[in-house]
């Protein structure tokens, strides 16, 4: 008879993250469970998201609801696609005592720089800075419309900038949400 192995297998614990959300401005009803599953799988100390319509607002709202003890940063784009109702809801959550910070971005310093791109760069820098302070890792959770990288896409531009900054990226194409939760592609 062989010897029994009584050693317990160690399971690596996932460190809490600083999560940045990016995604399309439109989301279909069938895609909500897919996005919800991605949010539910997160374990984070802090969440950073934009204040634009669509994925930005939805992910920020759901992260605040699901993780009320985490720190939440809502970065509202300067004078562009602002979701005022969402910003007001987030400010109310802050007034209720939750750790929610709503910031309106200043005007981009360069006239040729699009306000949303400026905001997305700021969100990446903010997440990296928070991760350093919180002694953890930053992660971009992106919800592009599809799996094919596009040149003229704010979400794909954010993904490229996060990669360039050395941030880990998790991509959940909304086309994968065909009523079945398939999961995203995790880059390492």
C-alpha positions as a Markdown table, in Angstrom:
| # | Residue | x | y | z |
|---|---|---|---|---|
| 1 | Unk | 0.0 | 0.0 | 0.0 |
| 2 | Unk | 1.2 | 3.5 | -0.8 |
| 3 | Unk | 1.5 | 6.3 | 1.7 |
| 4 | Unk | -1.2 | 8.8 | 2.1 |
| 5 | Unk | -0.4 | 12.4 | 1.3 |
| 6 | Unk | -1.7 | 14.3 | 4.3 |
| 7 | Unk | -0.4 | 17.7 | 3.0 |
| 8 | Unk | -3.1 | 20.2 | 2.4 |
| 9 | Unk | -3.0 | 21.9 | -0.9 |
| 10 | Unk | -2.6 | 25.6 | -0.6 |
| 11 | Unk | -5.1 | 27.6 | -2.7 |
| 12 | Unk | -3.7 | 31.0 | -3.8 |
| 13 | Unk | -5.8 | 33.8 | -2.5 |
| 14 | Unk | -6.7 | 36.5 | -4.9 |
| 15 | Unk | -5.6 | 39.9 | -3.6 |
| 16 | Unk | -8.2 | 42.6 | -3.6 |
| 17 | Unk | -7.8 | 44.8 | -6.6 |
| 18 | Unk | -8.4 | 48.4 | -7.8 |
| 19 | Unk | -10.8 | 47.9 | -10.7 |
| 20 | Unk | -11.4 | 50.3 | -13.6 |
| 21 | Unk | -14.5 | 49.9 | -15.8 |
| 22 | Unk | -14.7 | 50.8 | -19.5 |
| 23 | Unk | -17.3 | 49.9 | -22.1 |
| 24 | Unk | -19.8 | 50.8 | -24.7 |
| 25 | Unk | -22.4 | 53.5 | -24.3 |
| 26 | Unk | -25.2 | 51.1 | -25.0 |
| 27 | Unk | -26.2 | 47.8 | -23.4 |
| 28 | Unk | -29.0 | 45.5 | -24.3 |
| 29 | Unk | -31.3 | 43.7 | -21.8 |
| 30 | Unk | -29.9 | 40.3 | -22.6 |
| 31 | Unk | -26.4 | 41.5 | -21.8 |
| 32 | Unk | -27.1 | 42.6 | -18.2 |
| 33 | Unk | -26.6 | 39.1 | -16.7 |
| 34 | Unk | -23.3 | 38.8 | -18.5 |
| 35 | Unk | -22.1 | 42.1 | -17.1 |
| 36 | Unk | -23.5 | 41.3 | -13.7 |
| 37 | Unk | -21.5 | 38.0 | -13.6 |
| 38 | Unk | -18.3 | 39.8 | -14.4 |
| 39 | Unk | -18.9 | 42.4 | -11.6 |
| 40 | Unk | -19.9 | 39.6 | -9.1 |
| 41 | Unk | -16.6 | 37.8 | -9.7 |
| 42 | Unk | -14.5 | 40.9 | -8.6 |
| 43 | Unk | -12.9 | 41.2 | -5.3 |
| 44 | Unk | -11.7 | 44.8 | -5.0 |
| 45 | Unk | -10.8 | 47.5 | -2.5 |
| 46 | Unk | -11.6 | 50.2 | -4.9 |
| 47 | Unk | -13.6 | 50.8 | -8.2 |
| 48 | Unk | -13.0 | 53.6 | -10.7 |
| 49 | Unk | -15.5 | 54.3 | -13.4 |
| 50 | Unk | -16.6 | 57.0 | -15.8 |
| 51 | Unk | -19.8 | 58.9 | -15.5 |
| 52 | Unk | -20.9 | 58.4 | -19.1 |
| 53 | Unk | -24.1 | 56.6 | -20.2 |
| 54 | Unk | -24.0 | 52.8 | -20.7 |
| 55 | Unk | -21.4 | 50.5 | -19.1 |
| 56 | Unk | -19.7 | 53.3 | -17.1 |
| 57 | Unk | -22.9 | 54.2 | -15.2 |
| 58 | Unk | -24.2 | 50.6 | -14.9 |
| 59 | Unk | -20.9 | 49.1 | -13.6 |
| 60 | Unk | -20.4 | 52.0 | -11.2 |
| 61 | Unk | -23.9 | 51.7 | -9.8 |
| 62 | Unk | -23.8 | 47.9 | -9.5 |
| 63 | Unk | -20.3 | 48.0 | -7.9 |
| 64 | Unk | -21.6 | 50.5 | -5.3 |
| 65 | Unk | -24.6 | 48.3 | -4.6 |
| 66 | Unk | -22.6 | 45.0 | -4.4 |
| 67 | Unk | -19.5 | 46.4 | -2.7 |
| 68 | Unk | -20.7 | 49.2 | -0.4 |
| 69 | Unk | -17.6 | 48.9 | 1.8 |
| 70 | Unk | -15.2 | 49.5 | -1.1 |
| 71 | Unk | -13.9 | 52.9 | -2.2 |
| 72 | Unk | -15.6 | 54.2 | -5.4 |
| 73 | Unk | -14.3 | 56.9 | -7.7 |
| 74 | Unk | -16.7 | 58.2 | -10.4 |
| 75 | Unk | -14.9 | 60.3 | -13.0 |
| 76 | Unk | -17.4 | 62.4 | -14.9 |
| 77 | Unk | -16.1 | 63.5 | -18.4 |
| 78 | Unk | -15.8 | 67.2 | -18.9 |
| 79 | Unk | -18.8 | 68.6 | -20.9 |
| 80 | Unk | -19.3 | 65.3 | -22.8 |
| 81 | Unk | -21.9 | 62.5 | -22.5 |
| 82 | Unk | -22.5 | 63.1 | -18.8 |
| 83 | Unk | -25.1 | 61.0 | -17.1 |
| 84 | Unk | -26.4 | 63.6 | -14.6 |
| 85 | Unk | -29.0 | 61.2 | -13.1 |
| 86 | Unk | -26.2 | 58.7 | -12.3 |
| 87 | Unk | -23.9 | 61.4 | -10.9 |
| 88 | Unk | -26.7 | 62.6 | -8.7 |
| 89 | Unk | -27.4 | 59.0 | -7.4 |
| 90 | Unk | -23.7 | 58.6 | -6.7 |
| 91 | Unk | -23.5 | 61.9 | -4.8 |
| 92 | Unk | -26.5 | 60.8 | -2.7 |
| 93 | Unk | -24.7 | 57.5 | -1.8 |
| 94 | Unk | -21.7 | 59.7 | -0.7 |
| 95 | Unk | -24.1 | 61.8 | 1.4 |
| 96 | Unk | -25.4 | 58.5 | 3.0 |
| 97 | Unk | -21.9 | 57.8 | 4.2 |
| 98 | Unk | -20.6 | 55.4 | 1.5 |
| 99 | Unk | -17.0 | 56.0 | 0.3 |
| 100 | Unk | -18.1 | 57.4 | -3.1 |
| 101 | Unk | -16.2 | 60.3 | -4.6 |
| 102 | Unk | -17.7 | 62.0 | -7.7 |
| 103 | Unk | -15.1 | 64.1 | -9.7 |
| 104 | Unk | -15.9 | 66.2 | -12.7 |
| 105 | Unk | -12.8 | 66.3 | -15.0 |
| 106 | Unk | -11.3 | 69.6 | -15.8 |
| 107 | Unk | -11.2 | 70.7 | -19.4 |
| 108 | Unk | -8.6 | 68.8 | -21.4 |
| 109 | Unk | -5.3 | 70.8 | -21.6 |
| 110 | Unk | -5.0 | 70.1 | -25.3 |
| 111 | Unk | -7.8 | 71.2 | -27.6 |
| 112 | Unk | -7.2 | 68.2 | -29.9 |
| 113 | Unk | -7.7 | 65.7 | -27.0 |
| 114 | Unk | -11.2 | 64.3 | -26.8 |
| 115 | Unk | -12.7 | 64.8 | -23.3 |
| 116 | Unk | -13.6 | 61.1 | -23.0 |
| 117 | Unk | -10.1 | 60.0 | -23.9 |
| 118 | Unk | -8.6 | 62.5 | -21.4 |
| 119 | Unk | -11.0 | 61.1 | -18.8 |
| 120 | Unk | -10.1 | 57.4 | -19.6 |
| 121 | Unk | -6.4 | 58.2 | -19.3 |
| 122 | Unk | -7.1 | 59.9 | -16.0 |
| 123 | Unk | -9.0 | 56.8 | -14.7 |
| 124 | Unk | -6.1 | 54.5 | -15.6 |
| 125 | Unk | -3.6 | 56.8 | -13.8 |
| 126 | Unk | -6.0 | 57.1 | -10.8 |
| 127 | Unk | -6.3 | 53.4 | -10.5 |
| 128 | Unk | -2.6 | 52.8 | -10.7 |
| 129 | Unk | -2.0 | 55.4 | -8.1 |
| 130 | Unk | -4.7 | 53.9 | -5.8 |
| 131 | Unk | -3.3 | 50.4 | -6.3 |
| 132 | Unk | 0.2 | 51.7 | -5.2 |
| 133 | Unk | -1.3 | 53.4 | -2.1 |
| 134 | Unk | -3.4 | 50.3 | -1.3 |
| 135 | Unk | -0.5 | 47.9 | -2.0 |
| 136 | Unk | -2.5 | 45.9 | -4.6 |
| 137 | Unk | -2.9 | 45.5 | -8.3 |
| 138 | Unk | -4.9 | 47.5 | -10.8 |
| 139 | Unk | -7.2 | 45.8 | -13.3 |
| 140 | Unk | -9.1 | 47.2 | -16.3 |
| 141 | Unk | -12.4 | 45.3 | -16.8 |
| 142 | Unk | -13.5 | 46.2 | -20.3 |
| 143 | Unk | -16.8 | 45.6 | -22.1 |
| 144 | Unk | -16.3 | 46.4 | -25.8 |
| 145 | Unk | -19.1 | 45.8 | -28.3 |
| 146 | Unk | -17.2 | 42.8 | -29.8 |
| 147 | Unk | -14.0 | 40.9 | -29.6 |
| 148 | Unk | -12.3 | 42.6 | -32.6 |
| 149 | Unk | -10.1 | 45.4 | -31.7 |
| 150 | Unk | -11.2 | 48.7 | -33.3 |
| 151 | Unk | -9.0 | 51.8 | -33.9 |
| 152 | Unk | -11.9 | 54.3 | -33.4 |
| 153 | Unk | -13.3 | 53.0 | -30.2 |
| 154 | Unk | -13.1 | 54.6 | -26.7 |
| 155 | Unk | -13.2 | 51.2 | -25.0 |
| 156 | Unk | -10.4 | 49.7 | -27.2 |
| 157 | Unk | -8.4 | 52.9 | -26.8 |
| 158 | Unk | -8.7 | 52.5 | -23.0 |
| 159 | Unk | -7.6 | 48.9 | -23.3 |
| 160 | Unk | -4.5 | 49.8 | -25.3 |
| 161 | Unk | -3.6 | 52.6 | -22.9 |
| 162 | Unk | -4.1 | 50.3 | -19.9 |
| 163 | Unk | -1.8 | 47.7 | -21.6 |
| 164 | Unk | 0.8 | 50.4 | -22.3 |
| 165 | Unk | 0.7 | 51.4 | -18.6 |
| 166 | Unk | 1.3 | 47.8 | -17.5 |
| 167 | Unk | -2.2 | 47.3 | -16.1 |
| 168 | Unk | -3.7 | 43.8 | -16.2 |
| 169 | Unk | -6.8 | 43.7 | -18.6 |
| 170 | Unk | -9.9 | 41.6 | -18.5 |
| 171 | Unk | -12.0 | 41.8 | -21.7 |
| 172 | Unk | -15.7 | 40.8 | -21.8 |
| 173 | Unk | -17.0 | 41.4 | -25.4 |
| 174 | Unk | -20.8 | 42.1 | -25.2 |
| 175 | Unk | -21.3 | 39.9 | -28.2 |
| 176 | Unk | -20.5 | 36.9 | -25.9 |
| 177 | Unk | -23.6 | 37.7 | -23.9 |
| 178 | Unk | -26.0 | 35.8 | -26.2 |
| 179 | Unk | -28.0 | 34.7 | -23.2 |
| 180 | Unk | -25.2 | 32.5 | -22.1 |
| 181 | Unk | -22.4 | 33.6 | -19.8 |
| 182 | Unk | -19.2 | 32.6 | -21.5 |
| 183 | Unk | -16.8 | 34.7 | -19.6 |
| 184 | Unk | -14.1 | 37.1 | -20.7 |
| 185 | Unk | -10.6 | 36.8 | -21.9 |
| 186 | Unk | -8.1 | 37.5 | -19.2 |
| 187 | Unk | -4.7 | 38.9 | -20.2 |
| 188 | Unk | -1.6 | 38.1 | -18.1 |
